[in-house]
Amino acid sequence: MKPVRPRIEWLMPLLVTGAAVAQDSVALTPGESDALAADGPQTVRYVVDLVEISSSWGNTFAVAPILKASADSDPLFPTQILGATAVSPDQRLSLTFAPTDFANWSTPGEGVNPTENSAASNISISAFDRQFAVAVNDFNAEATNVISAVIGQNSADPLRLYVARTMAVSSRPGPAASDTATLSLGAIDADGKTHLRADAFNATDALAVAGENIVTVDAAARNSSVNILTSGGPADSGATTFVLTNDAVTLNTPIALAGSVGAPTALTLDFSGQYRPGAAAPQTSHLPATITGTRGNPSFSGEVAFGPGVTAGTGAALMVTDPLASDTSIIGLFSVSTTGTPTAEDAIGLPSPLTDGAFTTNAAGEAVFNHYLSQLCFRGPSGPVGLGAADDDPVVAATAIDPADGEFIPVATLETGGPVWSVAAFMGKPVLDGPGGSMVGTLVSDPVAALSSPAVDTWGNVYFVAAYEPTGGSAGTALIKAVRGTAGYELERILATGDMIDGANSGRTWMVDQLTLADADSVASGSLHAGAVLQPVQPGLEAGEAADPGAFGGLVVNATITYDNGGTPETYEAVLFVGPSAVPLPCEGDTNGDLAVNFEDLNNVLNDWNTAGPVGDVAPYPGGDGVVNFADLNLVLAEWGSDCQ
């Protein structure tokens, strides 16, 4: 097995976005890598089929690797390291287009790599019920790249994604060349307009870009050549626009004003506390009274209404009242018009003390928001402030740390009378097997980062990656949903280290080795954040309550995964898409089809003990050996109390 390289982000505040090859596939030669090279095919289209999984609450979600990190030039490593990811703040509905082929396979070894896979068949598609987009960056000690993926989905087959993966921009034209820029992902919209930051840090080519730059790449317009940025402009000028060029003020990674709500453009903050809507002059109209500047990258939601008038969405950022302050405990909001102009603003401070049930923190007023430090301002992601809604009230959240209590995620709901605070996560908070249920694991501390930044949906639920220890098991990482309820937040585990998934396309089982959380000295750029959640919900899967899987449209989370390729391990860094499932996962112990495992199922097993039962033990009995016996009893007991909806 090839070695898994430790994250080296802390060594390279240069690094940027990654050329991710995307698919659920394995190499023809087990143990090799079928990741695509950054200078390989610039656009590839393929099918990814999601696989249903059951959460700790018995809810059904669906997951698959939609992008692998690009092939590493070092043969010791199968892929580069994944940096920041982003999903579009919007989605397009009911699209039609000319018939387009997507590679489709379900056999080990098939895929889109021209040398490491055998050729797949094609399926032709001419319409999507919904379209959204994902972007990601990856890096190694040398090259960095930004990749875009425009993704379609149809209600008739909701577990199937149609992915058009495009290499948006690379830092060099080939593996032996010099870098002309360092690239950092900001954001993407549903049409594939990808916004990024570029500077010349560690770029040694004579044509390297100068100063600070914000660049937009239209994935749909990309040509077949490698797109690099130079001081003379982009290689693919038909798809690439310098929004800000050779700026003298240090810029943060941008957020996206989506083309579905206005003119698509990058919205950027800078280190002088200014706001940059597209190429317009710097301004400070996004700052509330008494606020002098911002810390870290901005967040954006097109689903959150804040302030008077018609707006395209709401932005948020960590803010300070003292321009020299190195710490902050303030979250600021500003509404954004269809031209990107702020129209209203507000700021709220973390209360002292903050009490949520039996948990109290910030008693000494020393808690601060800390997910803007280290490389994050320069390398992304955009979105340390989770920004969502609940009952039409804006909801904001950000990860904080208290010297006495460790990391926690405070949440403020901006009601008419003022902010109402709660806590979604803290060290030692239990993860449950259902609403009000029993503990199946615990959030645990970590010396570098125990919690990612939060993402929030429009039901007020909070999603994050955490250091997690299952009851009776070993600590790892987990994707957690903090479910909003009338009595506060309860935790549901969606995905965790050690989970085994049967790949629908690869025909191979893959295991979650780790969900990205920390690098050597801070939360990692590749960890989950506000820009990782798709807030517009999937048509036909709308939620009826906060606990429903359909409360969000999906999210992306970076992971290290290992396939069992015919008995040989094959490891990749991959972007996982996690969304709601259209079909409930059945409980094997449900003998009567009432979507629960309870005394009725136990009575059925005991009444038909040692017989074939009404129709044998295949249906309704789960044992599968033709007789109702201990195999059936054990499955009923193992799933006792499960809600199979």
C-alpha positions in Angstrom: 0.0 0.0 0.0 1.3 3.4 -0.9 1.9 5.8 2.0 -0.7 8.4 2.9 1.0 11.7 3.1 0.3 14.0 6.1 -1.3 17.3 5.3 1.4 19.9 4.5 -0.8 22.9 4.1 0.9 24.7 7.0 4.2 24.6 5.1 2.7 26.2 2.0 0.5 29.2 2.4 0.9 29.2 -1.4 -1.3 26.3 -2.2 -4.5 26.3 -4.1 -7.1 24.4 -5.7 -6.9 21.1 -7.0 -7.4 19.3 -10.1 -9.7 16.7 -9.0 -10.7 13.8 -11.2 -13.9 12.8 -10.2 -15.6 9.4 -10.1 -16.4 6.2 -8.2 -13.8 4.0 -10.0 -10.7 2.0 -9.4 -7.6 1.4 -11.4 -7.3 -1.6 -13.8 -4.2 -2.6 -11.9 -5.3 -2.9 -8.3 -3.3 -0.5 -6.0 -2.4 1.9 -8.7 -4.2 5.3 -9.2 -6.7 6.3 -11.9 -6.7 9.9 -10.8 -6.5 12.3 -13.8 -3.5 14.6 -14.3 -4.0 18.4 -14.3 -2.6 18.6 -17.8 -4.8 15.7 -19.0 -8.3 16.0 -20.4 -9.7 19.4 -19.4 -13.3 18.4 -19.5 -14.7 14.9 -18.7 -18.3 13.9 -18.3 -19.4 10.8 -16.3 -22.2 9.3 -14.1 -21.9 9.0 -10.4 -24.5 6.8 -8.6 -25.2 7.7 -5.0 -25.4 4.9 -2.4 -27.9 5.0 0.5 -26.6 5.0 4.0 -28.4 5.1 7.4 -27.5 7.8 10.0 -27.4 7.2 13.7 -31.0 8.3 13.8 -32.1 5.8 11.2 -32.5 8.5 8.5 -31.6 7.7 5.0 -28.9 9.8 3.2 -27.0 9.1 0.0 -23.3 9.4 -0.6 -20.7 8.9 -3.3 -17.2 10.3 -4.3 -17.9 12.8 -7.0 -14.3 14.1 -7.4 -10.9 12.6 -6.7 -7.9 14.8 -6.2 -5.7 15.0 -9.2 -2.8 12.7 -9.8 0.3 13.6 -8.0 3.6 13.9 -9.8 5.3 12.0 -7.0 4.7 8.3 -7.7 4.7 7.5 -4.0 1.3 9.3 -3.7 -1.8 8.4 -5.6 -3.4 11.9 -5.5 -2.6 15.5 -4.4 -4.1 16.9 -1.2 -7.6 18.4 -1.3 -7.9 22.1 -0.3 -11.0 24.2 -0.1 -14.3 23.0 -1.6 -17.5 25.0 -2.4 -21.0 24.1 -3.6 -23.1 26.6 -5.5 -25.4 28.8 -3.3 -28.1 28.3 -6.0 -29.5 25.7 -8.3 -31.1 25.8 -11.8 -34.4 23.9 -12.4 -35.9 22.3 -15.5 -33.0 22.6 -17.9 -33.0 21.3 -21.5 -30.0 21.1 -23.8 -28.7 19.2 -26.8 -28.2 15.5 -26.2 -24.9 15.0 -24.3 -22.9 11.8 -23.5 -21.8 10.9 -20.0 -19.5 7.9 -19.4 -21.3 5.2 -17.4 -19.9 2.1 -15.8 -20.5 -0.4 -13.0 -17.4 -2.7 -13.5 -14.1 -2.5 -11.6 -11.4 -1.0 -13.7 -13.7 1.0 -16.0 -13.6 4.8 -15.9 -12.4 8.0 -17.7 -8.6 7.8 -17.2 -7.3 7.0 -20.7 -4.4 4.8 -19.5 -5.5 3.5 -16.1 -9.1 2.5 -16.9 -10.8 0.5 -19.6 -13.3 2.5 -21.6 -16.8 2.8 -20.3 -20.1 3.0 -22.2 -22.0 6.2 -22.6 -25.5 7.4 -21.7 -27.0 10.4 -23.5 -28.9 13.0 -21.5 -30.8 16.1 -22.8 -32.5 17.5 -19.6 -32.0 18.0 -15.9 -34.6 18.6 -13.3 -32.0 20.4 -11.3 -28.4 21.6 -11.8 -25.9 22.7 -9.2 -22.1 23.0 -9.2 -19.1 22.1 -7.0 -15.6 23.4 -7.1 -12.5 22.2 -5.3 -8.8 22.9 -5.0 -5.9 20.5 -4.6 -2.1 20.9 -4.1 1.1 19.2 -3.5 4.6 20.7 -2.8 4.5 22.2 -6.3 1.5 22.6 -8.5 -2.0 23.9 -7.5 -5.2 23.8 -9.6 -8.9 24.8 -9.5 -11.5 22.4 -10.8 -15.2 22.9 -11.5 -17.9 20.3 -11.7 -21.4 21.2 -13.0 -23.8 18.5 -11.8 -27.2 17.5 -13.1 -29.9 15.4 -11.4 -33.4 14.1 -12.4 -36.3 13.2 -10.2 -37.0 9.9 -12.0 -33.6 8.7 -10.9 -32.6 10.9 -8.0 -29.6 8.7 -6.9 -27.8 9.4 -10.2 -25.6 12.5 -10.7 -24.4 13.6 -14.1 -21.0 15.3 -13.6 -19.2 17.6 -16.1 -15.7 18.0 -14.6 -13.7 20.8 -16.0 -10.2 21.9 -15.1 -10.8 25.6 -14.6 -7.2 26.8 -14.1 -3.8 25.4 -13.2 -0.7 27.0 -11.8 1.5 25.6 -14.5 1.1 24.3 -18.1 2.7 20.9 -17.3 4.5 19.0 -14.5 8.0 20.1 -15.6 7.1 23.8 -15.9 7.3 26.6 -13.4 4.3 28.1 -11.6 2.8 31.3 -12.9 0.5 31.9 -9.9 -0.7 30.5 -6.7 -4.5 29.8 -6.9 -7.1 29.8 -4.1 -10.7 28.7 -4.5 -13.4 31.1 -3.5 -16.9 30.1 -4.8 -18.9 28.7 -7.7 -22.5 29.2 -8.9 -24.9 26.7 -10.5 -23.8 27.7 -14.0 -20.2 26.8 -13.3 -18.9 30.4 -12.9 -15.9 29.8 -10.6 -14.4 32.6 -8.6 -10.8 32.4 -7.2 -7.9 34.4 -5.8 -4.5 34.4 -7.5 -1.1 35.8 -6.4 2.6 35.2 -7.1 3.5 33.6 -3.8 6.2 31.0 -4.7 5.6 31.5 -8.4 8.9 31.5 -10.2 8.0 31.8 -13.8 9.0 35.1 -15.5 5.4 35.6 -16.6 4.0 35.2 -13.1 1.0 37.3 -12.2 1.6 40.5 -10.3 0.0 41.7 -7.1 -3.4 40.5 -5.8 -6.0 39.2 -8.3 -9.6 38.0 -8.3 -10.4 35.8 -11.4 -13.6 34.3 -12.7 -13.6 31.2 -15.0 -16.7 30.1 -16.9 -16.4 26.3 -16.8 -19.0 25.9 -19.6 -16.8 28.0 -22.0 -13.4 26.4 -21.3 -11.4 25.1 -24.2 -9.3 22.0 -24.4 -5.9 23.6 -23.5 -4.4 24.0 -20.0 -5.5 27.3 -18.6 -2.8 29.2 -16.8 -2.7 32.8 -15.5 0.1 35.1 -16.4 1.0 38.8 -16.1 -0.1 39.0 -19.8 -3.5 37.5 -19.1 -5.1 34.0 -19.1 -4.3 31.2 -21.5 -8.0 30.7 -22.1 -9.2 34.3 -22.5 -12.6 33.2 -23.8 -13.5 31.6 -20.5 -11.4 33.6 -18.0 -11.8 37.2 -16.7 -9.5 39.1 -14.3 -12.1 40.9 -12.1 -9.4 42.6 -10.0 -5.8 42.8 -11.4 -2.5 43.6 -9.6 -4.3 45.0 -6.6 -2.1 46.6 -3.9 -4.3 45.5 -1.0 -4.3 41.9 0.3 -7.5 40.2 -0.8 -9.5 37.4 0.8 -10.9 34.5 -1.2 -14.3 35.6 -2.7 -17.9 34.5 -2.5 -20.2 34.3 -5.5 -23.1 36.4 -6.5 -24.9 33.7 -8.5 -26.1 34.2 -12.1 -29.6 33.0 -11.1 -30.1 36.2 -9.0 -28.0 38.9 -10.7 -24.9 39.4 -12.8 -22.6 36.6 -11.8 -19.5 38.0 -10.1 -17.1 37.6 -7.2 -17.7 39.5 -4.0 -14.5 40.0 -2.1 -13.3 41.4 1.3 -9.8 42.8 1.7 -7.4 43.3 4.6 -8.3 47.0 4.8 -11.8 46.2 5.9 -13.2 47.0 2.5 -15.8 45.3 0.3 -15.2 44.7 -3.4 -18.4 43.9 -5.5 -16.9 42.7 -8.7 -14.6 45.3 -10.3 -16.2 48.2 -8.5 -14.3 50.6 -6.3 -13.6 49.5 -2.7 -16.3 50.5 -0.2 -17.2 50.1 3.5 -21.0 50.1 3.2 -21.1 46.5 4.4 -19.8 47.5 7.9 -22.3 48.2 10.7 -21.8 51.2 12.9 -18.9 50.9 15.4 -17.3 48.1 13.2 -13.9 49.0 11.7 -13.0 45.9 9.8 -13.4 42.2 9.1 -11.4 39.1 9.9 -11.3 36.1 7.5 -13.2 35.3 4.4 -16.9 36.2 3.8 -19.9 33.8 3.7 -23.0 34.1 1.5 -26.5 32.6 1.2 -28.9 33.3 -1.5 -31.7 31.7 0.6 -31.5 34.1 3.6 -33.4 37.4 3.6 -31.9 40.1 5.8 -32.8 43.8 5.8 -35.4 45.8 3.8 -35.9 45.8 0.1 -35.3 43.1 -2.6 -31.9 41.4 -2.1 -30.0 38.7 -3.9 -29.0 37.2 -0.6 -27.1 37.9 2.6 -23.4 38.0 3.4 -21.7 37.5 6.7 -18.2 37.8 8.2 -16.3 37.9 11.4 -15.8 41.6 12.4 -13.9 43.8 14.9 -14.5 47.2 16.5 -10.8 47.7 17.0 -8.7 47.8 13.8 -5.7 46.5 15.7 -7.5 43.6 17.4 -6.2 40.2 16.7 -9.2 38.4 18.1 -12.9 38.8 17.5 -16.2 37.7 19.0 -18.5 39.6 16.6 -20.5 38.3 13.6 -21.6 40.9 11.1 -24.3 40.5 8.4 -25.0 42.6 5.3 -27.7 42.2 2.7 -26.6 42.1 -1.0 -28.5 43.5 -3.9 -28.6 42.0 -7.4 -25.7 44.2 -8.3 -23.7 43.1 -5.2 -24.3 46.3 -3.3 -24.9 46.1 0.4 -28.3 47.5 1.4 -28.4 46.8 5.2 -26.1 45.6 7.9 -26.0 44.5 11.5 -23.5 43.0 14.0 -24.0 40.8 17.1 -21.5 39.9 19.7 -21.0 36.6 21.5 -22.7 36.9 24.9 -20.9 36.3 28.2 -21.8 34.0 29.8 -23.5 31.8 27.1 -25.8 29.1 28.6 -27.6 26.3 26.7 -29.3 23.8 29.0 -26.7 22.4 31.4 -23.8 23.8 29.3 -22.3 27.2 30.1 -19.3 28.8 28.5 -17.6 32.2 27.9 -18.1 32.9 31.6 -15.0 35.1 31.7 -15.8 36.7 28.3 -12.6 35.3 26.7 -14.2 33.1 24.0 -13.2 34.1 20.4 -14.0 33.0 16.9 -10.8 31.4 15.5 -11.4 30.0 12.1 -9.8 32.8 10.2 -6.2 32.2 11.3 -3.2 30.5 9.7 -3.6 30.0 5.9 -7.4 30.3 5.8 -7.6 33.9 4.7 -5.4 33.3 1.7 -6.3 29.7 0.8 -9.9 29.5 1.7 -12.5 28.3 2.2 -14.9 31.1 1.9 -17.4 30.7 4.8 -16.3 30.6 8.4 -19.7 32.0 9.4 -22.6 29.5 8.9 -25.5 31.5 7.5 -29.0 30.0 7.3 -32.6 30.6 8.5 -35.3 29.1 10.7 -38.9 30.3 10.4 -37.7 33.1 8.1 -35.4 34.4 10.8 -31.7 34.6 9.9 -29.5 32.1 11.7 -25.8 32.5 12.1 -23.1 30.2 13.6 -19.3 30.2 13.9 -16.8 28.0 15.7 -15.4 29.6 18.8 -12.9 28.5 21.5 -13.0 29.3 25.2 -9.7 28.9 27.2 -11.6 26.8 29.8 -14.1 24.9 27.8 -12.5 24.3 24.5 -14.2 24.6 21.1 -17.9 25.0 20.6 -20.4 26.2 18.0 -22.7 29.0 19.2 -25.8 29.7 17.1 -27.8 33.0 17.1 -31.3 33.3 15.7 -32.0 36.9 14.8 -35.6 37.3 15.9 -37.5 40.6 16.0 -36.7 41.2 19.6 -33.0 40.5 19.2 -30.6 37.5 18.9 -31.5 34.3 20.7 -28.5 32.2 21.4 -28.0 28.4 21.7 -25.1 26.0 21.3 -25.0 23.4 18.6 -21.9 21.6 19.6 -19.3 21.5 22.4 -16.7 19.1 23.8 -18.3 16.1 25.4 -21.7 16.6 23.8 -23.3 13.2 23.0 -24.3 12.0 19.6 -27.6 10.2 19.8 -29.4 7.2 18.1 -32.5 9.3 17.6 -34.4 12.4 19.0 -34.1 12.2 22.8 -32.4 8.9 22.4 -29.3 7.1 23.7 -25.7 8.1 23.2 -23.8 6.4 20.4 -20.7 8.6 20.6 -19.2 11.8 21.8 -17.6 15.0 20.4 -14.0 14.9 21.7 -11.2 17.5 21.9 -8.2 17.6 19.6 -5.0 19.6 20.2 -5.3 21.3 16.7 -9.0 21.4 15.7 -11.9 19.5 17.1 -14.7 21.2 15.1 -14.9 22.5 11.6 -16.7 25.7 10.7 -20.4 25.2 10.6 -22.8 25.1 7.6 -26.5 26.0 8.2 -29.6 25.0 6.2 -33.0 26.9 6.0 -34.4 24.9 8.9 -31.7 26.1 11.2 -29.9 22.8 11.3 -26.1 23.0 11.7 -23.6 20.6 9.8 -20.0 20.2 10.7 -17.1 17.8 10.8 -15.9 16.9 14.3 -13.4 14.8 16.2 -15.6 12.0 17.3 -15.4 8.9 19.5 -18.0 6.2 19.1 -19.1 4.4 22.2 -16.8 1.6 22.7 -14.7 2.5 19.7 -11.7 4.5 18.6 -11.6 8.2 18.0 -11.8 9.5 14.4 -13.8 12.1 12.6 -17.5 12.3 11.7 -19.9 14.4 9.7 -22.5 15.6 12.2 -25.9 17.2 11.8 -27.0 19.2 14.8 -30.8 19.0 14.5 -32.7 22.1 15.6 -35.5 21.4 18.1 -37.7 23.4 20.5 -35.4 22.4 23.4 -32.1 23.1 21.5 -29.8 21.0 19.3 -29.4 17.2 19.3 -26.6 15.5 17.4 -27.0 13.0 14.5 -24.1 11.2 13.0 -24.3 11.0 9.2 -20.9 9.6 8.2 -17.8 8.6 10.2 -14.4 7.1 10.0 -14.5 3.4 9.4 -17.8 3.5 7.5 -17.9 1.0 4.6 -19.7 1.9 1.4 -20.4 -0.4 -1.6 -19.4 1.7 -4.6 -22.3 1.6 -7.2 -20.0 2.4 -10.2 -16.7 0.9 -9.1 -18.1 -2.4 -8.0 -15.8 -2.2 -5.1 -16.3 -1.4 -1.4 -14.6 1.8 -0.1 -13.9 2.8 3.5 -13.9 6.3 5.0 -10.3 6.6 6.4 -10.8 10.2 7.6 -13.0 13.2 7.0 -10.8 16.3 6.6 -10.6 18.4 9.7 -7.2 19.6 10.8 -3.7 20.3 9.3 -0.6 20.6 11.4 -1.5 23.8 13.2 -5.1 24.8 12.4 -8.4 23.8 11.0 -7.6 22.7 7.4 -8.7 24.6 4.3 -10.2 21.4 3.1 -12.5 21.1 6.1 -16.3 21.7 5.9 -17.5 25.3 6.1 -20.5 27.5 5.3 -20.0 27.3 1.6 -20.1 23.5 1.6 -23.9 23.2 2.0 -26.4 23.3 -0.9 -29.3 25.1 0.8 -31.9 24.9 -2.0 -33.7 21.6 -1.5 -34.1 18.8 -4.0 -37.5 19.1 -5.7 -39.8 16.3 -4.5 -37.8 15.7 -1.3 -38.8 18.8 0.7 -38.7 18.4 4.4 -41.7 18.5 6.8 -39.5 19.2 9.8 -35.9 20.0 10.7 -35.1 16.3 11.4 -35.9 15.2 7.9 -33.0 14.4 5.5 -34.6 16.7 2.9 -33.9 19.8 5.0 -31.0 20.5 2.7 -30.1 19.9 -0.9 -26.9 18.2 -0.1 -23.3 19.1 0.9 -19.7 18.3 0.0 -17.1 17.0 2.4 -13.5 16.1 1.7 -12.3 12.6 2.8 -9.5 10.1 2.5 -11.0 6.9 1.2 -9.6 3.4 0.5 -11.1 1.0 -2.0 -10.7 -2.8 -1.5 -9.8 -3.4 -5.1 -10.0 -7.1 -5.3 -8.1 -7.5 -2.0 -5.6 -4.7 -2.7 -6.0 -1.3 -0.9 -6.3 1.7 -3.2 -6.4 5.1 -1.5 -7.6 8.5 -2.8 -8.4 11.9 -1.4 -11.9 12.5 -2.7 -14.8 15.0 -2.5 -17.9 13.2 -1.2 -21.4 14.4 -2.0 -23.9 13.7 0.8 -27.6 14.3 0.1 -31.0 13.2 1.1 -32.3 9.9 -0.3 -35.5 9.4 -2.1 -36.1 5.9 -0.7 -36.1 5.0 3.0 -33.6 2.3 4.0 -35.5 -0.7 5.1 -34.8 -2.2 8.5 -33.9 -5.9 8.2 -35.7 -6.5 11.5 -39.0 -5.0 10.3 -41.1 -8.1 9.8 -44.5 -6.4 9.2 -43.6 -3.4 7.1 -44.6 -0.7 9.6 -41.2 1.0 9.3 -40.2 0.3 12.9 -38.6 -2.5 14.9 -40.5 -3.2 18.1 -42.5 -5.7 20.1 -44.6 -6.7 17.2 -41.6 -7.9 15.2 -40.3 -9.7 18.3 -43.6 -11.5 18.7 -43.7 -12.5 15.1 -40.3 -14.1 15.4 -41.2 -15.9 18.6 -44.6 -17.1 17.3 -43.0 -18.5 14.1 -39.9 -19.8 15.9 -38.2 -22.8 14.1 -40.7 -22.7 11.2 -40.6 -21.2 7.8 -43.0 -18.5 9.0 -45.9 -17.2 6.8 -43.7 -16.9 3.7 -40.4 -18.2 4.9 -37.8 -16.1 6.5 -36.7 -14.1 3.4 -39.9 -12.0 3.5 -40.8 -10.9 6.0 -38.1 -12.6 8.1 -34.6 -11.3 7.6 -32.3 -14.3 8.4 -32.2 -15.6 4.9 -31.7 -19.3 5.7 -35.3 -20.4 5.2 -36.1 -20.9 8.9 -37.1 -18.4 11.7 -34.3 -18.8 14.2 -31.5 -16.9 16.1 -30.4 -15.2 12.9 -33.8 -13.4 12.7 -33.9 -12.8 16.4 -30.5 -11.2 16.5 -31.4 -8.8 13.6 -34.5 -7.7 15.4 -32.6 -7.1 18.7 -29.8 -5.3 16.9 -32.2 -2.9 15.3 -34.5 -2.6 18.3 -36.2 0.8 18.5 -35.1 1.8 15.0 -37.2 4.2 13.0 -37.0 2.9 9.4 -38.3 6.0 7.7 
